[in-house]
Amino acid sequence: MKITRLETIYLPDYPSILFVAVHTDAGLTGYADTCYMPEAVAGYIHQFAAPMLIGHDPLAIELHWRRLYEVIAHTVGKGAELRGLSAIDVCLWDILGQAAGMPVWQVLGGAVRDRIRTYNTCGGPNYGRAAKGSVGYGTDGAHGKYEDLIAFMERPGELAQELLAEGLTGMKLWPFDYVAHYPGGGDNWRAFRGMFDPNIRSLGGHDITAADMNRALEPFRQIRKAVGDKMEIMVEGHGLWSLPAALKIARALEEFSPAWLEDMMRADDIDALAELRQGTTCPILASEYLATRYEYKPLLEKQAADIVMIDPTWAGGITECKKVCAMAEVYKRPVAMHDCTGPLTLYAGIHLAINATNAIYQESVRAYMRVNYPDLVTELPVIENGNFLAPTKPGLGTALLPDIRTREGAVVRVS
């Protein structure tokens, strides 16, 4: 079996995502997606990766990973190139699973569990769709069901009850973001809705006032009042804070016993992260901002995080993420899989989590699962009582819908 062509597909309705397909002469096609700067990723795939892969055995996954990585590591390092490599790697594992007639978790070494717990990241269907430079709040023009970003700002207690009724016992929210972008910017959550302009950058994040802290803590008060400790609360920081501000926030959150504080600071200073961890009783999670085992290694060596977050199509694909999981296990650290982007990334994370002995969570966005992803792929992962069940079909277990390539505005490139 040989690789015959590489294909990328861009849809204007999903401006931050690039869909990737690797085709073979055996009729098997592997699929993946990756998020951010899709044009740059497509350029890497067609101009650089395709000539190195076409005509070669798609099942030589370790060899392809090493050859592609060594060249980019010696020149520009991570970024669009590594996201492209990650997506290609997921495609190759999809092909391997199909060729073997097994789900990817089986060819990874088998299942250590038959399901993996999930939580709801409280974004709406438009969350994260911004194509350039923004955090992608997606509240402008938001309407209809599953607008969980607005719900966690305006009716967090009701949202927690609604999620519990569905069997979800974890929810992630980020009420401190509006303070970082608009310090002192309003007395209620509606002051934040629709205000975010990707062309305007605040110098917030270096400190937080008592008044802003009080406003940002309100969702936690309401959730605990509504459901007590039945709901795990994950706190997302999006890397917006300085160390002193992050410490102040962490200590204020301790009374609410959050499941973790995620990326309160960028993961580009491991010593600062270690200081944050030492300064609070809240568990610290880091970070989907990291890529490859070489960046996770110092995080683990310096004990800068309690929990390790991994994104399969940012950190190096399934090949590399399995190694990061194993390395985290050496340091007695659990791992959680990130997905706030695309359905194929979600599937890749589920397969890794079914196989990794130290996996504790697979992230999901219920708005994506019910509004966005059915518009993109043939199959959706099964959720039962707040857990993703292990996929049963060969490969990833899903594929892009047949009409994707012919939709209005679709940009399809083939090498």
C-alpha positions as CSV (number, residue, x, y, z in Angstrom):
1,M,0.0,0.0,0.0
2,K,1.3,3.5,-1.0
3,I,0.3,7.0,-0.3
4,T,-1.1,8.5,-3.5
5,R,-2.2,12.0,-2.6
6,L,-2.7,14.5,0.2
7,E,-5.8,16.6,0.3
8,T,-6.8,19.7,2.4
9,I,-10.3,21.1,2.6
10,Y,-11.2,24.5,4.0
11,L,-14.8,25.6,4.7
12,P,-15.7,29.3,5.2
13,D,-18.3,28.3,7.8
14,Y,-15.4,27.0,9.9
15,P,-12.7,29.6,9.3
16,S,-10.2,28.4,11.8
17,I,-10.2,24.7,10.9
18,L,-8.4,22.8,8.1
19,F,-9.6,19.3,7.2
20,V,-6.9,16.9,6.0
21,A,-7.1,13.6,4.1
22,V,-4.4,11.1,3.1
23,H,-5.3,8.8,0.3
24,T,-3.8,5.4,-0.7
25,D,-3.8,3.1,-3.7
26,A,-5.7,0.5,-1.6
27,G,-8.7,2.8,-1.5
28,L,-8.3,3.6,2.2
29,T,-8.4,7.3,3.3
30,G,-7.4,8.7,6.6
31,Y,-9.0,11.9,8.0
32,A,-8.0,14.6,10.5
33,D,-8.5,18.2,11.3
34,T,-6.5,20.9,13.0
35,C,-7.2,24.4,14.1
36,Y,-5.7,27.9,13.5
37,M,-4.0,29.4,10.5
38,P,-5.5,26.9,8.0
39,E,-3.8,28.5,5.0
40,A,-0.4,28.2,6.6
41,V,-1.0,24.6,7.5
42,A,-2.2,23.8,4.0
43,G,0.9,25.4,2.6
44,Y,3.1,23.2,4.7
45,I,1.2,20.1,3.8
46,H,1.3,20.6,0.0
47,Q,4.6,22.3,-0.4
48,F,6.7,20.4,2.1
49,A,5.0,17.2,3.5
50,A,3.4,15.8,0.4
51,P,6.7,15.4,-1.6
52,M,8.1,13.5,1.4
53,L,5.2,11.1,1.8
54,I,3.7,10.4,-1.7
55,G,4.7,7.0,-2.9
56,H,5.6,5.7,0.6
57,D,4.0,3.1,2.9
58,P,1.4,4.9,5.1
59,L,1.9,2.3,7.8
60,A,5.5,3.4,8.5
61,I,4.1,6.0,10.9
62,E,7.1,6.3,13.3
63,L,9.4,6.8,10.3
64,H,7.3,9.5,8.7
65,W,6.9,11.3,12.1
66,R,10.6,11.4,12.7
67,R,11.5,12.5,9.1
68,L,9.0,15.3,9.1
69,Y,9.7,16.4,12.6
70,E,13.5,16.5,12.3
71,V,13.4,18.9,9.4
72,I,11.0,21.3,10.9
73,A,12.7,21.1,14.3
74,H,16.0,22.2,12.7
75,T,14.4,25.2,11.0
76,V,11.3,26.8,12.4
77,G,10.1,24.5,15.1
78,K,6.5,24.3,16.1
79,G,3.6,26.2,14.7
80,A,1.7,25.6,11.5
81,E,4.2,23.0,10.5
82,L,3.7,21.0,13.6
83,R,-0.1,21.3,13.3
84,G,0.2,20.0,9.8
85,L,2.4,17.1,10.9
86,S,-0.1,16.3,13.7
87,A,-3.0,16.1,11.3
88,I,-1.1,13.9,8.9
89,D,-0.1,11.6,11.7
90,V,-3.8,11.2,12.8
91,C,-4.6,10.4,9.1
92,L,-2.0,7.7,9.1
93,W,-3.3,6.1,12.3
94,D,-6.8,6.2,10.8
95,I,-5.5,4.3,7.8
96,L,-3.6,1.8,10.0
97,G,-6.8,1.1,12.0
98,Q,-8.8,0.6,8.8
99,A,-6.2,-1.7,7.3
100,A,-6.1,-3.8,10.5
101,G,-9.9,-3.8,10.8
102,M,-9.6,-2.4,14.3
103,P,-10.3,0.9,16.1
104,V,-7.2,3.0,16.7
105,W,-7.3,2.4,20.4
106,Q,-6.9,-1.3,19.7
107,V,-3.8,-0.9,17.4
108,L,-2.4,1.5,20.1
109,G,-2.2,-1.5,22.4
110,G,-5.8,-2.1,23.5
111,A,-8.2,-0.5,25.9
112,V,-7.6,0.1,29.6
113,R,-11.2,1.2,30.0
114,D,-14.3,1.0,27.8
115,R,-15.2,4.7,28.3
116,I,-13.7,8.0,29.3
117,R,-15.4,10.8,31.3
118,T,-16.2,14.1,29.6
119,Y,-17.1,17.6,30.8
120,N,-18.8,20.4,29.0
121,T,-16.7,23.3,27.9
122,C,-19.3,26.0,28.1
123,G,-19.1,27.6,24.6
124,G,-21.9,28.0,22.1
125,P,-22.0,26.8,18.5
126,N,-20.0,29.9,17.4
127,Y,-17.4,29.7,20.1
128,G,-13.9,29.7,18.6
129,R,-14.9,30.3,15.0
130,A,-13.0,33.6,14.7
131,A,-10.5,33.3,11.9
132,K,-8.0,36.0,12.9
133,G,-6.4,37.0,16.1
134,S,-9.3,36.8,18.6
135,V,-10.0,34.5,21.5
136,G,-13.2,33.6,19.7
137,Y,-15.8,34.2,22.3
138,G,-18.6,33.9,19.7
139,T,-21.3,35.8,21.6
140,D,-22.1,38.3,18.8
141,G,-25.5,37.4,17.4
142,A,-25.7,34.3,19.6
143,H,-29.1,32.8,19.7
144,G,-30.9,29.5,20.2
145,K,-30.1,26.4,22.2
146,Y,-26.7,25.4,23.7
147,E,-25.4,29.0,24.0
148,D,-23.5,27.9,27.1
149,L,-21.0,30.7,27.1
150,I,-23.8,33.2,27.6
151,A,-25.5,30.8,30.1
152,F,-22.4,30.5,32.4
153,M,-22.2,34.3,32.5
154,E,-25.9,35.0,33.1
155,R,-27.5,31.9,34.6
156,P,-24.7,29.6,35.8
157,G,-26.8,27.8,38.4
158,E,-29.5,26.9,35.9
159,L,-26.8,25.7,33.5
160,A,-25.2,23.5,36.1
161,Q,-28.6,21.9,36.8
162,E,-29.3,21.4,33.1
163,L,-25.9,19.7,32.6
164,L,-26.4,17.4,35.6
165,A,-29.8,16.3,34.3
166,E,-28.0,15.2,31.1
167,G,-25.5,13.2,33.1
168,L,-22.6,15.6,32.8
169,T,-20.8,16.2,36.1
170,G,-18.1,18.6,34.9
171,M,-18.3,22.1,33.3
172,K,-15.5,24.5,32.3
173,L,-15.9,28.3,32.3
174,W,-13.8,31.4,32.0
175,P,-15.4,34.3,33.8
176,F,-12.1,36.0,34.4
177,D,-11.4,36.6,30.7
178,Y,-13.6,39.6,30.5
179,V,-11.6,41.3,33.3
180,A,-8.3,40.7,31.5
181,H,-9.7,42.3,28.3
182,Y,-11.9,45.0,29.9
183,P,-10.7,45.7,33.5
184,G,-13.3,47.6,35.3
185,G,-15.5,47.2,32.3
186,G,-19.0,46.7,33.7
187,D,-21.2,45.7,36.7
188,N,-22.9,42.8,35.0
189,W,-22.1,40.1,32.5
190,R,-24.1,41.7,29.7
191,A,-21.4,44.5,29.6
192,F,-19.1,41.8,28.1
193,R,-21.4,40.4,25.5
194,G,-20.5,41.6,22.0
195,M,-17.8,43.8,23.2
196,F,-14.8,41.8,22.2
197,D,-12.9,43.3,19.3
198,P,-9.9,41.3,18.0
199,N,-8.3,44.5,16.8
200,I,-8.2,46.0,20.3
201,R,-5.9,44.6,22.9
202,S,-6.2,45.5,26.6
203,L,-3.2,45.7,28.8
204,G,-5.2,43.8,31.4
205,G,-4.1,40.6,33.0
206,H,-1.4,42.1,35.2
207,D,-3.7,42.7,38.2
208,I,-7.4,42.3,39.2
209,T,-9.3,44.6,41.4
210,A,-11.5,43.5,44.3
211,A,-14.6,44.6,42.4
212,D,-13.7,42.6,39.3
213,M,-12.7,39.6,41.4
214,N,-16.1,39.7,43.1
215,R,-18.0,39.8,39.7
216,A,-15.9,37.0,38.3
217,L,-16.5,34.8,41.3
218,E,-20.3,35.1,41.1
219,P,-20.8,32.1,38.7
220,F,-19.0,29.9,41.2
221,R,-21.2,31.0,44.0
222,Q,-24.3,30.4,42.0
223,I,-23.2,26.9,40.8
224,R,-22.3,25.8,44.3
225,K,-25.6,27.2,45.6
226,A,-27.6,25.4,42.9
227,V,-25.9,22.0,42.8
228,G,-23.4,21.9,45.7
229,D,-20.4,19.6,45.0
230,K,-22.2,17.5,42.5
231,M,-20.6,19.5,39.7
232,E,-16.9,19.6,39.0
233,I,-15.9,23.1,37.9
234,M,-12.9,23.5,35.6
235,V,-11.5,27.1,35.3
236,E,-10.0,28.2,32.0
237,G,-7.6,31.1,32.0
238,H,-6.5,31.2,28.3
239,G,-3.0,32.2,29.4
240,L,-4.1,35.8,30.1
241,W,-2.7,36.5,33.5
242,S,0.6,37.5,35.2
243,L,1.9,35.4,38.1
244,P,0.8,37.8,40.9
245,A,-2.7,38.1,39.4
246,A,-2.9,34.3,38.8
247,L,-2.0,33.7,42.4
248,K,-4.6,36.2,43.6
249,I,-7.3,34.5,41.5
250,A,-6.2,31.0,42.5
251,R,-6.4,31.8,46.2
252,A,-9.8,33.4,45.8
253,L,-11.1,30.3,44.1
254,E,-9.9,27.8,46.7
255,E,-13.2,28.0,48.7
256,F,-15.0,26.7,45.6
257,S,-12.8,23.6,45.3
258,P,-12.3,23.7,41.5
259,A,-11.3,20.5,39.7
260,W,-8.4,22.5,38.2
261,L,-7.1,25.9,37.1
262,E,-6.1,25.7,33.4
263,D,-3.6,27.9,31.8
264,M,-4.0,30.9,34.1
265,M,-0.6,31.9,32.5
266,R,1.0,31.0,29.2
267,A,3.0,27.9,29.6
268,D,6.2,29.6,28.3
269,D,7.7,30.0,31.7
270,I,7.8,26.7,33.5
271,D,9.3,28.2,36.7
272,A,6.4,30.7,37.0
273,L,3.9,27.8,36.6
274,A,5.7,25.9,39.3
275,E,5.5,28.9,41.6
276,L,1.8,29.2,40.9
277,R,1.3,25.5,41.8
278,Q,3.2,26.0,45.0
279,G,1.2,29.0,46.0
280,T,-2.3,27.5,45.9
281,T,-4.2,24.4,46.9
282,C,-6.1,24.4,43.6
283,P,-4.9,21.8,41.2
284,I,-3.0,23.3,38.3
285,L,-3.4,22.0,34.7
286,A,-1.1,22.7,31.8
287,S,-1.2,22.9,28.8
288,E,-2.5,22.4,25.2
289,Y,-0.2,25.3,24.4
290,L,2.7,22.8,24.6
291,A,3.8,20.6,21.7
292,T,5.8,17.4,21.6
293,R,7.4,15.5,24.5
294,Y,10.3,17.9,24.4
295,E,8.2,20.8,25.7
296,Y,6.2,18.7,28.2
297,K,9.5,17.3,29.7
298,P,10.5,20.4,31.7
299,L,6.9,20.9,32.8
300,L,7.0,17.5,34.4
301,E,10.6,17.7,35.7
302,K,9.8,20.9,37.6
303,Q,6.5,19.6,38.9
304,A,4.8,22.7,37.5
305,A,1.4,21.0,37.0
306,D,-0.9,18.5,38.7
307,I,-2.6,17.5,35.5
308,V,-1.3,17.5,31.9
309,M,-3.6,18.6,29.0
310,I,-2.8,17.4,25.5
311,D,-4.3,18.3,22.1
312,P,-3.7,15.5,19.5
313,T,-3.6,17.8,16.5
314,W,-1.4,20.5,18.0
315,A,1.1,18.5,20.1
316,G,2.4,16.1,17.4
317,G,-0.4,13.7,16.5
318,I,-1.4,10.3,18.0
319,T,2.2,9.1,17.7
320,E,3.6,11.8,19.9
321,C,0.7,12.2,22.3
322,K,0.9,8.5,23.3
323,K,4.5,9.2,24.3
324,V,3.5,12.3,26.2
325,C,0.9,10.2,28.1
326,A,3.6,7.6,29.0
327,M,6.0,10.3,30.1
328,A,3.4,11.9,32.3
329,E,2.7,8.6,33.9
330,V,6.4,8.3,34.9
331,Y,5.8,11.5,37.0
332,K,2.6,10.2,38.4
333,R,0.6,12.8,36.5
334,P,-2.8,12.2,34.9
335,V,-3.6,13.5,31.5
336,A,-6.7,15.1,29.9
337,M,-7.4,15.3,26.2
338,H,-8.2,18.7,24.7
339,D,-10.8,19.4,22.0
340,C,-12.4,22.7,21.4
341,T,-11.8,22.6,17.7
342,G,-12.9,19.8,15.4
343,P,-14.6,16.3,15.4
344,L,-11.6,14.4,14.1
345,T,-9.4,15.9,16.8
346,L,-12.1,14.8,19.3
347,Y,-12.0,11.2,18.0
348,A,-8.2,11.1,18.2
349,G,-8.4,12.2,21.8
350,I,-11.0,9.6,22.7
351,H,-8.8,6.8,21.2
352,L,-5.8,8.0,23.1
353,A,-7.8,8.3,26.4
354,I,-9.2,4.7,26.0
355,N,-5.7,3.4,25.6
356,A,-3.7,5.6,28.1
357,T,-3.7,4.3,31.6
358,N,-3.4,7.7,33.2
359,A,-6.2,9.5,31.2
360,I,-9.0,11.0,33.3
361,Y,-11.0,13.3,30.9
362,Q,-11.8,13.9,27.3
363,E,-13.0,17.5,26.8
364,S,-16.1,18.2,24.7
365,V,-18.4,21.1,23.8
366,R,-22.0,19.9,23.7
367,A,-22.9,22.8,21.3
368,Y,-20.3,21.4,18.9
369,M,-21.5,17.8,19.4
370,R,-25.1,18.8,18.6
371,V,-24.9,21.7,16.2
372,N,-21.5,21.7,14.5
373,Y,-20.1,18.2,14.3
374,P,-23.2,16.6,12.7
375,D,-22.7,19.0,9.8
376,L,-19.2,17.7,9.2
377,V,-18.7,13.9,9.8
378,T,-20.5,10.7,9.2
379,E,-20.5,9.4,12.8
380,L,-20.4,11.0,16.2
381,P,-18.9,9.5,19.3
382,V,-21.4,8.0,21.7
383,I,-21.9,9.7,25.1
384,E,-23.5,7.7,27.9
385,N,-24.0,9.1,31.4
386,G,-21.3,11.7,30.9
387,N,-18.8,9.3,29.4
388,F,-17.6,8.8,25.8
389,L,-17.8,5.1,24.9
390,A,-14.9,3.5,23.1
391,P,-15.4,3.8,19.3
392,T,-16.1,0.4,17.7
393,K,-15.5,1.0,14.0
394,P,-12.1,0.5,12.3
395,G,-9.7,3.5,12.3
396,L,-10.9,6.7,13.9
397,G,-14.5,5.5,13.4
398,T,-15.8,8.4,11.4
399,A,-15.1,10.3,8.1
400,L,-15.9,13.6,6.5
401,L,-19.4,13.8,5.0
402,P,-19.3,13.2,1.2
403,D,-20.6,16.7,0.3
404,I,-18.0,18.6,2.2
405,R,-15.8,19.1,-0.9
406,T,-18.7,20.6,-3.0
407,R,-20.1,23.1,-0.5
408,E,-20.2,26.7,-1.3
409,G,-16.9,28.4,-0.9
410,A,-15.0,25.2,-0.1
411,V,-11.3,25.3,-1.0
412,V,-10.0,21.9,-1.9
413,R,-6.3,21.4,-2.7
414,V,-4.8,18.1,-3.8
415,S,-1.1,17.1,-4.1
